[in-house]
């Protein structure tokens, strides 16, 4: 039997810049082509009241017709902003253009422009909505997909919202936002003439989507005053940053950051100066000015951006953005890195996986490299991890990291083989440590409750642990899909774990306090006490202190990475 690959890995937050090795899509997308086609379908004759066989919803831009799947009404490809093409490339999002008649909302839009998903397009700012009924006033759960800020789409099969909407009695919204050079950067010469903003267009898209959801929630049976924002990886990072924006405080009621890729430089973002340099280098490579990038061929622009961040981080022209290029500090959309700012003022349900790193070191890694099998190879692999967050790494720091992780593993009776140690270093450095430390800070200093959960349901061999992004399969109930079940399982146990996860998030969205049918309400997180929910495995749920705390001491004491 062949080794099953981790499904849909292209939508997940990938491991390093080398993951962008997929060849650039040939040719730039035709500006507005998807919109013209969809508008043509929308304006075909249709009754404003429908024919009784399909659900209708009246949005602020016009009437849309969806489909019914099981007990759920589904609306796909509903525009929440105007296509960011032509003069609107690098512009703040504009409202969608109104239409007459009924617009068909039965097919997903193109993914946002990227090198990974086929058929991607700059014309991609569309939402997908699953609802048990267009009447009523249910909690709304908006989910932001991950993908390292350069790939992914809300239309991926793992984010199908039918099961989550049905069991949770929620209105579930997924959507696309701008990616890569078109979505995450900053340069003053790209300032929008109307808003003055010149940065983080993907984050601006996400904020526009939230305003659109609030304005249109009632049309889909949702409560506009009860919107919970959830997301995984890069999407989990966005939930945190959006909750910090003053203009969104009336919109976002609570957040569920899952395996959040908290932003800091040089690992997870470009510095402002490096971002300016990046766009100037991009313009020079394309023979134009920075402002002229609005008219540049999209494929050439994307290819030049990916080339700028190809190869090992220590060999690149720019010193930051060494692992990912997330939001850039610009004084408005990002006032500072996550560890420099107060925590959000809304209730937080913080989730991480037990083995974040096994997504990157396992057999389906998006940036595969040989697993270390001896001490020399382990030191080289750990050095590569540390170089994502520092311009130089000494032999002593590498040796200390290995020694501290081995000592922690022995104390906790965990494996000490090179692959296991490398996996823990990988996951802790960029994900588990920032997630836990910021949850602890919120518990100490925040003005709202924070709840902590570790998702610990194991995947099937030869995959191992509970990888980064395993959570989305269980939150959406898509672990049971034929493409997913060989890795994530579809026994009664997996279905129970999935239902419990849905119940946990749905109760939090409904009341602000997470609970499940298997346990009483989860207590607010108190570091050092058994107040975290461990979800997964034969027990399904149990309360505990967060495991593997010894491992995190290295990062706190070594000076590597931000002070949390």
C-alpha positions, -999 to 999 in steps of 0.1 A, spaced: 0 0 0 14 34 -9 19 60 18 -11 83 20 -2 120 16 -16 146 40 -46 158 21 -51 194 8 -18 204 22 -16 233 -3 -42 251 18 -22 249 50 4 272 64 36 258 48 69 255 63 94 277 45 99 300 15 110 269 -4 73 258 -4 67 284 -31 86 263 -56 54 256 -76 57 271 -111 39 304 -117 6 302 -133 9 311 -170 -5 345 -179 -23 371 -158 -60 366 -151 -83 387 -172 -95 416 -151 -130 412 -139 -137 381 -161 -152 361 -133 -174 390 -122 -187 395 -158 -195 358 -161 -212 357 -127 -231 389 -133 -244 375 -166 -256 344 -148 -271 365 -121 -292 387 -144 -309 358 -161 -346 358 -155 -355 346 -120 -384 353 -96 -376 375 -66 -395 350 -45 -379 319 -60 -396 288 -72 -398 271 -38 -368 248 -45 -339 271 -37 -331 295 -9 -330 332 -16 -313 360 4 -314 397 -2 -280 413 4 -271 450 4 -260 446 -33 -289 425 -45 -308 392 -44 -288 359 -44 -301 323 -50 -283 294 -34 -289 257 -31 -301 233 -4 -278 205 8 -292 182 34 -308 205 60 -285 235 51 -289 263 27 -257 272 9 -247 304 -10 -214 302 -28 -195 330 -45 -214 360 -31 -194 392 -37 -184 411 -5 -162 437 -23 -155 449 -58 -129 430 -78 -94 444 -68 -83 446 -104 -69 474 -126 -67 507 -106 -80 488 -76 -50 466 -73 -32 476 -41 -63 497 -32 -85 494 -2 -115 472 -9 -146 489 -23 -182 478 -19 -196 452 -44 -213 466 -74 -251 462 -71 -270 441 -95 -306 437 -107 -326 405 -106 -313 374 -89 -277 365 -89 -268 328 -89 -248 319 -58 -243 282 -65 -206 280 -75 -174 290 -56 -154 319 -70 -118 315 -81 -92 313 -53 -71 345 -48 -42 348 -71 -14 323 -62 9 297 -76 -7 267 -59 -44 263 -64 -55 261 -101 -78 287 -116 -68 314 -92 -76 350 -101 -72 386 -88 -110 387 -90 -116 366 -59 -133 387 -31 -163 365 -25 -179 348 5 -196 315 10 -224 311 35 -240 279 51 -271 284 72 -297 261 87 -324 286 77 -325 321 62 -350 330 89 -340 334 125 -312 350 144 -283 325 149 -247 332 160 -225 338 130 -191 321 127 -167 337 102 -137 315 94 -104 327 79 -85 301 60 -47 297 66 -20 293 41 10 314 52 -6 345 37 3 333 2 -20 304 -6 -53 287 2 -90 295 -3 -123 295 16 -136 271 -10 -112 242 -1 -131 210 7 -118 208 42 -137 241 50 -171 229 38 -194 244 64 -224 222 61 -217 199 91 -206 228 113 -237 249 104 -261 220 109 -248 206 142 -238 239 157 -270 257 145 -247 285 132 -244 307 101 -210 298 88 -190 321 65 -158 314 46 -142 337 21 -111 346 1 -87 375 7 -57 389 -13 -25 369 -9 12 373 -14 26 405 -29 -10 416 -37 -22 412 -1 6 415 24 31 443 22 35 480 25 49 509 4 39 546 6 38 549 -32 9 524 -32 -13 547 -10 -50 545 -19 -60 580 -30 -93 577 -11 -83 561 21 -46 568 23 -38 532 33 -8 516 17 -4 483 34 -19 449 43 -46 447 17 -55 412 27 -61 423 62 -82 452 48 -102 426 28 -109 406 60 -121 438 78 -144 446 48 -158 410 49 -166 415 86 -185 447 79 -203 430 50 -213 401 73 -227 425 99 -247 443 73 -260 411 57 -263 386 86 -300 389 89 -305 380 52 -290 346 60 -307 340 94 -278 354 114 -275 378 143 -255 408 133 -246 415 169 -232 380 176 -203 375 152 -175 351 163 -143 352 143 -123 319 139 -93 309 118 -63 286 117 -26 294 113 -23 326 92 -61 329 97 -57 324 134 -32 353 134 -58 375 116 -85 368 142 -61 383 168 -51 413 148 -87 421 136 -99 420 172 -74 447 181 -88 472 155 -109 499 172 -132 501 141 -141 464 145 -149 464 182 -186 467 175 -184 439 150 -163 411 165 -179 396 196 -153 369 204 -125 351 186 -112 315 182 -75 317 171 -64 281 162 -26 274 159 -22 312 154 9 322 134 15 352 157 34 379 138 69 391 145 100 400 126 122 386 112 104 352 111 68 359 103 68 393 86 88 419 67 100 449 86 86 482 72 120 490 57 123 456 41 88 458 27 96 491 10 128 476 -4 109 445 -16 85 465 -37 113 486 -51 132 455 -61 100 441 -76 95 473 -97 131 472 -108 128 436 -119 97 444 -139 111 476 -154 86 499 -138 80 522 -108 64 510 -76 32 528 -85 35 512 -119 31 478 -103 -7 483 -105 -4 478 -142 22 451 -143 15 416 -156 2 396 -126 21 364 -134 54 383 -138 48 402 -105 40 370 -86 70 352 -100 94 381 -92 80 382 -56 85 344 -51 120 347 -65 128 374 -40 121 350 -12 135 318 -27 163 298 -12 176 297 24 167 328 44 203 336 53 212 339 16 184 363 6 187 400 -2 163 410 26 168 400 63 132 397 74 102 376 62 125 346 68 97 321 72 65 340 61 54 374 49 25 383 70 11 417 79 36 446 80 35 472 109 20 503 93 6 522 122 -31 515 113 -39 479 103 -9 467 123 1 490 151 28 466 163 37 430 165 14 407 185 38 405 215 41 443 217 4 451 220 -22 444 246 -43 413 241 -78 416 225 -106 429 247 -130 402 236 -134 366 250 -108 343 234 -109 305 229 -72 297 221 -65 264 205 -33 247 194 -24 212 185 -3 187 205 24 184 179 23 215 157 56 206 141 47 172 127 29 188 98 63 202 87 85 173 96 61 144 87 58 125 54 36 151 38 56 182 47 49 211 23 86 219 24 102 184 27 137 178 39 153 146 51 145 137 86 176 137 109 188 103 119 219 111 140 233 139 161 250 158 134 219 159 112 198 169 142 220 199 149 218 209 112 180 206 112 177 226 144 200 253 131 177 257 101 147 262 124 166 288 145 177 307 113 141 315 105 140 338 135 176 352 137 202 365 112 229 342 127 229 312 150 259 301 170 269 265 175 264 270 212 228 280 208 221 250 186 237 227 211 218 242 240 185 239 221 191 202 214 203 195 250 173 214 266 148 196 244 163 162 251 163 169 288 127 180 287 117 149 268 134 126 293 118 144 322 83 140 305 90 105 293 87 116 257 107 102 227 142 115 223 150 103 188 162 130 163 130 132 144 109 137 176 132 164 189 133 182 156 96 181 153 91 197 187 116 224 181 99 232 147 64 235 161 73 252 193 95 279 178 69 295 155 35 282 168 30 265 202 52 288 223 37 321 211 2 307 213 6 295 249 26 325 261 1 350 247 -28 330 262 -10 332 295 -5 369 292 -42 374 284 -51 353 315 -29 376 336 -36 410 321 -66 408 298 -99 424 304 -119 395 291 -118 357 297 -95 334 278 -101 297 274 -74 272 264 -77 240 245 -51 216 231 -63 194 202 -46 161 207 -63 135 185 -36 115 167 -34 110 130 -28 77 113 7 63 105 30 69 88 19 104 99 24 111 135 13 132 164 -14 159 159 -1 181 132 -7 218 126 -40 222 107 -54 188 117 -80 209 136 -99 222 105 -109 186 95 -126 181 129 -140 215 133 -158 213 99 -164 175 102 -145 170 69 -122 143 84 -147 118 70 -143 128 34 -127 100 13 -96 122 6 -91 129 43 -102 97 62 -70 77 54 -50 102 75 -75 116 100 -99 86 105 -136 82 103 -145 58 131 -171 65 158 -143 80 179 -133 105 152 -169 115 147 -173 120 185 -142 141 186 -154 162 157 -189 167 172 -174 176 205 -151 202 188 -181 217 170 -201 218 202 -172 235 220 -169 263 194 -207 266 188 -214 271 225 -186 297 227 -201 315 198 -236 313 213 -228 322 250 -192 333 253 -185 302 274 -172 270 257 -188 237 268 -196 203 254 -222 176 259 -194 156 275 -183 181 301 -194 211 321 -184 246 310 -147 250 305 -132 271 332 -113 303 323 -76 295 317 -54 299 347 -17 291 339 -3 264 361 -36 249 370 -56 221 353 -79 245 334 -70 236 298 -92 212 278 -73 184 261 -95 173 232 -89 140 214 -79 104 220 -100 77 237 -111 99 265 -122 126 240 -120 153 267 -102 159 299 -91 189 319 -54 193 325 -25 217 328 -10 224 294 15 196 286 52 199 276 58 232 295 95 222 301 102 225 264 92 262 263 118 272 288 145 272 262 128 300 242 121 320 273 157 319 285 178 318 253 170 352 239 158 337 206 126 353 193 104 379 209 99 383 246 64 370 253 
